[in-house]
Amino acid sequence: MTAGIDAPDRRGRTGLDQHGRDLTRNPRVRIRDVEVLACDWYVLRKTTFDYQHSDGHWSREQRETYDRGDGATILLYNTGHETVLLTRQFRLPAYVNGHPDGMLIETPAGLLDGDGPQEAIRREAAEETGHTIGDTEHVFDVYMSPGSVTERLHFFAAPYSPATATGDAGGIATEGEDIAIVELPFAEALSMVRSGQIADAKTIMLLQWAALDGPFRRTVPGYSVSKVSP
């Protein structure tokens, strides 16, 4: 009996080796085998497939995919004060890969965990910032690291104000979260992208959207994407 395959893993899952075996949407891809390499909390798989190249020949390929589920993120903004509400928390992967202290400034985000994207992001915004958000604007959906990670991230935006601050911020302590709130003038947030102080991809994408097409597009004269590239 193998956990995650024919016996429940720590999250009660079985049949994890069946994921992707029935895919037929692309006639140039033929799935041959799926092997579960690890299934502690997320799932690491190795998939063997045949791929038909543009010149017509076929090759046998293998790829590892990391499946952590889909997620959602949100930019909270206040147009009256021209501010955005971000978070700061420790990120071990960034720390071990060169970030000075691993403390990243980010938009609130989290996994869907079985909820719909809008429901999930309202939950995460409340847990991380203490703000209860009503209507959200869907911005776009993005595969953040399609070479190895299956996650699709749903991007949203919504206004915040003192009236939406209805609870405690900081995340879920029992899950090890220790999240600080960072309220910044929007112009300063853009400047921190330029300087590298904001180095999180989803946050940069939402800030650039806010300047190009979102709530601050009229308050950033002459703005262009190239101006905020780190």
Secondary structure, 3 states (H helix, E strand, C coil): CCECCCECCCCCCCCHHHCCCCCCCCCCEEEEEEEEEECCCCEEEEEEEEEECCCCCEEEEEEEEEECCCEEEEEEEECCCCEEEEEEEECHHHHHCCCCCCEEEECCEEECCCCCHHHHHHHHHHHHHCECCCCCEEEEEEECCCCCECCEEEEEEEECCHHHECCCCCCCHHHCCCCEEEEEEHHHHHHHHHHCCCCCHHHHHHHHHHHHCCCCCCCCCCCCHHHHCC
